[in-house]
Amino acid sequence: MNIFGVSGSLRAASYNTALLRAALKVAPAGMDIDIYDGLREIPPYDHDLDGDEPPPAVVDLRRRIRAADGLLIATPEYNYGVPGVLKNAIDWASRPPATSPLKRKPIAVMGAAPGAFGSVRAQLSLRQSFLWTDSVLVGKPELMVFQAHLRFDGDGNLVDEQTRKLLAALLGALADLVTGH
């Protein structure tokens, strides 16, 4: 099972990218997670550029989403919402609607933030975007890593056992969604 992992953060020491790396360690047997590192290369969405030859970074993003069995997205929360770079990538991937690689794609959403709410508002906003794309989202469990600085060590390793268990459960639910169980 091939899962495409996307962090909504560009920051080198991102807790959300660290959460994706932790997913590699707790993924169920048979699940491979490919962590995307091209978010920075995607230009702002421009319908005029989305014709027969979209930008190469967009072609790559769409191809990788289409090839994946499912998506795992880790989003930070900026100003109570989804980071612009992540929303922009979803906008590109959602076009054209009839053939979008997001259509009926199984998706799990999670997030980490230093505050007390752990990206809950960003995740809610992100879930709304996936209504339009007709994606299939994991409903439960939800993973909102609050006070992320207490759950990762200085090297970006997830050290909180409860968070590891929730992450493993989220990945199990995604696997079930992908396989139809």
Beta strands, then each sheet from edge to edge (+ up, - down):
strand 1: 2-7
strand 2: 32-35
strand 3: 70-74
strand 4: 106-112
strand 5: 136-137
strand 6: 143-145
sheet 1: 2+ 1+ 3+ 4+ 5+
sheet 2: 2+ 1+ 3+ 4+ 6+
end
